Amino acid sequence: MDEYRAREVLRRSRQKIDGIDRDILDLITSRIALAREIAEAKEVLGMEILDPERELQIIERTRKIARENGIDENKLTELMKILMDLSKTEQKEMLRRQ
Ligand SMILES: O=C(O)C(=O)C[C@]1(C(=O)O)C=C[C@@H](O)C=C1
């Protein structure tokens, strides 16, 4: 790969990452909106916010996808746990405001 081509690859790849990052943030926003809906349903059902069994299911699925794609299992799991923590924080805040 010559220098001109390398600069073009860098530019285009970063443009694509920018688009992917926007998509990721849009999906995280949608995920949080769904978590808020779940919080309302749980309140009606008298359920706790924390559902360890569901979290374990999500973590196991995450680990499987990490293995299938050659991604560090622990790092991807950390990322998923952050998303779930974000959900729980939003859920608790929403219920506190009610
Ligand atoms: O599915 C639920 O019960 C949720 O509240 C959503 C969610 C999540 O972020 O995926 C958050 C908290 C629960 O402990 C389990 C999962």
The ligand as an ORCA input file, in Angstrom:
! r2SCAN-3c Opt
* xyz 0 1
  O     -34.822     -7.029     31.188
  C     -34.921     -6.455     32.278
  O     -35.516     -6.953     33.256
  C     -34.314     -5.091     32.434
  O     -34.598     -4.391     33.388
  C     -33.270     -4.640     31.455
  C     -31.870     -4.963     31.950
  C     -30.924     -4.632     30.780
  O     -30.326     -3.504     30.769
  O     -30.803     -5.483     29.866
  C     -31.560     -4.132     33.127
  C     -31.667     -4.587     34.411
  C     -31.972     -6.001     34.709
  O     -31.180     -6.489     35.791
  C     -31.878     -6.887     33.532
  C     -31.762     -6.392     32.262
*
